[in-house]
Amino acid sequence: MSEKDDDEKTGMFSVAEAVARARAKAQTQAAYLIQLAAKHPAAVGKMVKLEAQVVMVGRATESGFQVEDDGISRRHCCIERGAGGEFVLVDLGSTNGTWLNGNRVQEASLADGDKIQIGSNTVLKFSIQDALEEAYQKSIYESATRDGLTRVYNKKFFLDALEKEFAYCQRHGVPLSLVMFDVDHFKRVNDTWGHPAGDYVLRRLAERMQETVRTEDVLARYGGEEFAVLLRGEQEDRAVACAERCRRAVEQTDFVFEGTRLPVTISLGVATARADTFQSAAELVTAADRQLYRAKQGGRNRTCCAEAPAPWGG
């Protein structure tokens, strides 16, 4: 081997091979924003891939990275992708400013690992990751916010979201509806066919509900066999309509465990918060739970709400 060949070796690979591998790795990498700190703990770990030419960050619903924090502007800042593939952070005239690694900026280039602070509660990390790192980061976020059995949101996420949505609706004068439901005679399922059958029912039920509710609705496992659906901006009649769609969907779904068809229905309670209706989010939960109890007492497989003289379904 010549001296030149020796010089071109870098460990196990030649310079040409190393460059080729670096280029191949670069093609598999992408840029992300990851939320490191948030006003609402459930948002920590949220991750958004920066695919668009310009990704806006702010409270506005049309933001590419929406942040629920009163301390930031609706259109707070944005991440722009340059012609050469570089990323630039741009403040959009925000009230409280945009900070990069502790320094207030109007416009600045971003590097892997940079920390972006907007408001007093929100810190984002700019990160370049490959597919494996992305999958790992997503798994961490999923484990913190999703129920391990059903893969819908867990109770902690739901309670955080409830407080946030209740405050939003009180501030803006829009309604917030809550549907609470659980599986009728669930103990009988466990006692008759065993806990694996009960787990199957909960997983299948969650899948069916995810197909039935809107993408923007918050579906969560509240505990045991009880679930909750949070509907921002919906009056009670539309919340009842949603609950009835869910009830009928379950009633019409085949629950078959190890060749045995299991009888599964749900009972639902609906409550709606409007201006001055409830003093706290906890009161809204209590009201919906009370209607769920009414549905149970009324014969199960039905929907009850406060304003209804008689339950639906059954």
C-alpha positions in Angstrom: 0.0 0.0 0.0 1.4 3.4 -1.0 2.0 6.3 1.5 -0.9 8.2 -0.2 -3.2 5.3 0.4 -2.2 5.2 4.1 -2.9 9.0 4.4 -6.4 8.5 2.9 -7.4 6.0 5.5 -9.4 7.3 8.4 -9.9 4.4 10.8 -11.6 1.6 8.9 -12.7 3.8 5.9 -11.0 5.8 3.3 -11.7 9.6 3.0 -14.0 9.0 0.0 -15.9 6.3 2.0 -16.2 8.6 5.0 -17.5 11.5 2.9 -20.0 9.2 1.2 -21.2 7.9 4.6 -21.5 11.5 6.0 -23.6 12.5 2.9 -25.8 9.4 3.3 -26.3 10.2 7.0 -27.1 13.8 6.2 -29.9 12.7 3.8 -31.5 10.7 6.6 -31.5 13.5 9.1 -34.1 16.2 9.6 -34.6 19.3 11.8 -37.0 19.3 14.8 -38.3 21.6 17.5 -38.7 19.8 20.9 -40.4 21.4 23.8 -38.2 21.2 26.9 -40.2 23.4 29.3 -43.9 24.4 29.2 -46.6 26.1 31.2 -48.6 22.9 31.0 -46.4 19.9 31.9 -48.1 17.6 29.4 -46.6 19.6 26.6 -43.0 18.8 27.6 -41.5 16.5 25.0 -43.8 17.6 22.2 -41.8 17.3 18.9 -42.5 18.8 15.5 -40.5 18.1 12.3 -39.5 21.3 10.4 -40.7 20.3 6.9 -42.2 23.5 5.7 -40.1 26.4 4.3 -41.4 28.6 7.2 -42.7 27.2 10.5 -44.5 29.7 12.7 -44.4 29.4 16.5 -47.1 30.9 18.7 -50.5 30.7 20.3 -52.4 30.9 17.0 -54.1 27.7 16.0 -52.6 27.9 12.5 -49.1 27.8 14.0 -46.8 25.0 12.8 -45.7 24.7 16.4 -48.6 25.8 18.6 -47.8 26.7 22.2 -50.6 27.2 24.8 -49.0 29.9 26.9 -50.5 33.4 27.6 -47.0 34.8 27.9 -46.2 34.4 24.2 -47.7 36.2 21.2 -50.2 34.6 18.7 -47.5 34.9 16.0 -44.4 35.0 18.2 -41.5 33.8 16.0 -40.7 31.5 13.1 -38.1 29.1 11.8 -37.1 29.8 8.1 -35.2 27.3 6.0 -32.5 29.1 3.8 -31.6 28.2 0.2 -28.5 26.3 1.4 -30.5 24.2 3.9 -29.6 26.3 7.0 -32.3 27.3 9.5 -32.9 30.8 10.8 -34.8 31.9 13.8 -36.8 35.2 13.3 -38.8 37.1 15.9 -42.2 38.3 14.5 -42.5 41.5 16.6 -43.4 39.5 19.7 -44.4 41.3 22.9 -41.9 39.6 25.2 -39.2 38.8 22.8 -37.4 35.7 21.4 -34.3 34.5 23.2 -31.6 32.2 21.7 -29.2 30.5 24.2 -29.9 33.4 26.7 -29.6 36.3 24.3 -32.5 38.2 22.9 -32.5 38.1 19.1 -34.4 39.5 16.1 -32.8 37.1 13.6 -30.2 34.4 14.1 -28.9 31.2 12.5 -29.7 28.0 14.4 -27.3 25.1 15.2 -28.0 21.7 16.6 -28.8 21.8 20.3 -29.7 25.5 20.4 -32.3 26.5 23.1 -35.1 29.0 22.2 -37.0 30.7 25.0 -40.3 32.4 24.3 -42.1 33.8 27.3 -41.2 32.9 30.8 -42.4 29.3 30.7 -41.6 27.9 27.2 -38.2 26.6 26.1 -37.7 24.8 22.8 -34.7 22.9 21.5 -33.6 23.0 17.9 -32.4 19.5 17.1 -31.0 17.6 14.0 -31.9 14.0 14.3 -32.0 10.8 12.3 -34.9 8.4 12.1 -33.7 6.3 15.1 -33.3 9.4 17.3 -36.7 10.7 16.2 -38.4 7.4 17.1 -36.7 7.4 20.5 -37.8 10.9 21.2 -41.4 10.2 20.2 -41.4 7.1 22.4 -40.4 9.1 25.4 -43.2 11.6 24.8 -45.7 8.9 24.1 -44.9 7.1 27.4 -45.4 10.3 29.3 -48.7 11.2 27.7 -50.4 8.0 26.6 -52.1 5.2 28.5 -50.0 2.0 28.2 -52.9 -0.3 27.5 -55.2 1.7 25.3 -52.7 4.2 23.7 -55.2 7.1 24.2 -54.1 10.0 26.4 -53.6 9.2 30.1 -55.3 10.8 33.0 -52.4 13.2 33.7 -52.5 14.6 30.2 -56.3 14.9 30.3 -56.3 16.8 33.6 -53.6 19.2 32.2 -55.6 19.7 29.0 -58.8 20.2 31.0 -57.3 23.0 33.0 -55.9 24.6 29.9 -59.1 24.3 27.9 -61.3 25.5 30.8 -59.2 28.6 31.2 -59.3 29.3 27.5 -63.1 28.9 27.3 -63.7 31.1 30.3 -61.3 33.8 28.9 -62.9 33.8 25.4 -66.5 33.1 26.3 -66.8 29.9 24.3 -68.4 26.6 25.6 -66.5 23.6 26.7 -68.2 20.2 26.8 -67.1 17.0 28.6 -68.3 13.5 27.9 -67.5 10.9 30.5 -68.3 7.2 29.8 -67.5 3.8 31.0 -68.1 0.1 30.1 -71.4 -1.4 31.4 -70.9 -4.4 33.6 -67.2 -4.4 33.1 -66.5 -6.4 36.3 -68.7 -9.2 34.8 -66.4 -9.3 31.8 -63.3 -9.8 34.0 -65.0 -12.3 36.3 -66.5 -14.4 33.5 -63.8 -14.3 30.8 -60.7 -13.2 32.8 -58.6 -10.0 32.9 -57.1 -10.6 29.4 -60.6 -10.3 28.0 -61.1 -7.1 30.0 -57.9 -5.7 28.6 -59.0 -6.6 25.1 -62.3 -4.8 25.5 -60.6 -1.7 26.7 -58.1 -1.7 23.8 -60.9 -2.4 21.2 -63.1 0.2 22.7 -60.3 2.9 22.6 -59.7 2.0 18.9 -63.3 2.4 18.1 -63.6 5.7 19.9 -60.5 7.1 18.1 -62.3 6.3 14.9 -65.4 8.1 16.1 -64.4 11.4 17.7 -62.8 14.3 16.0 -59.0 14.6 15.7 -59.0 17.8 17.7 -61.0 16.3 20.6 -59.1 15.0 23.6 -59.9 11.3 24.2 -58.4 9.9 27.4 -58.6 7.0 29.8 -59.7 8.5 33.0 -59.2 5.4 35.1 -60.1 1.7 35.1 -62.9 1.3 32.5 -63.8 5.1 32.5 -62.9 7.4 29.6 -63.4 11.1 28.9 -63.7 13.2 25.7 -63.1 16.9 25.9 -64.8 19.1 23.2 -63.7 22.7 22.9 -66.3 25.1 21.5 -69.2 22.6 21.5 -72.6 23.3 23.0 -74.4 20.6 24.9 -76.6 19.5 22.0 -73.5 18.8 19.8 -71.7 17.1 22.7 -74.8 14.8 23.2 -74.7 14.1 19.5 -71.0 13.1 19.8 -71.8 10.9 22.8 -74.6 9.2 20.9 -72.3 8.5 18.0 -69.9 6.9 20.4 -72.6 4.9 22.1 -74.0 3.5 18.8 -70.5 2.8 17.5 -69.8 0.5 20.5 -73.2 -1.1 20.4 -72.6 -2.0 16.7 -69.1 -3.2 17.2 -68.2 -6.9 17.5 -66.1 -7.6 20.5 -64.7 -11.1 19.9 -62.1 -12.5 22.3 -60.6 -15.9 21.6 -63.7 -16.8 19.5 -66.2 -15.6 22.0 -68.4 -12.6 21.3 -68.5 -10.4 24.4 -71.6 -8.1 25.1 -70.2 -4.6 25.4 -72.1 -1.3 25.8 -71.2 2.0 27.4 -73.1 4.6 29.4 -72.3 8.3 29.0 -72.7 11.6 30.9 -72.4 15.0 29.3 -71.8 18.4 30.9 -71.1 21.8 29.3 -69.3 24.8 30.8 -70.3 28.3 29.7 -69.7 31.7 31.2 -70.2 31.5 35.0 -71.6 27.9 34.8 -68.8 26.4 36.8 -66.1 27.9 39.0 -63.5 25.3 38.2 -62.6 22.5 35.8 -63.1 20.0 38.7 -66.8 21.1 38.9 -67.2 20.3 35.2 -65.9 16.8 35.8 -68.2 16.3 38.7 -71.2 17.4 36.7 -70.4 15.0 33.8 -69.7 12.2 36.2 -73.1 12.9 37.9 -74.8 12.5 34.5 -72.9 9.3 33.9 -74.2 8.0 37.2 -77.8 8.9 36.0 -77.2 6.9 32.8 -76.1 3.9 34.9 -79.1 4.2 37.2 -81.5 4.6 34.3 -80.6 1.3 32.7 -77.2 1.7 31.1 -76.3 1.9 27.4 -77.6 5.5 27.3 -76.5 9.1 27.4 -77.6 11.6 30.0 -77.0 15.4 30.3 -78.2 18.1 32.7 -80.6 19.8 30.4 -82.3 16.7 29.1 -85.7 15.6 30.7 -85.0 12.0 29.7 -81.9 10.1 28.6 -81.1 9.1 25.0 -80.4 5.6 23.9 -81.1 2.4 25.7 
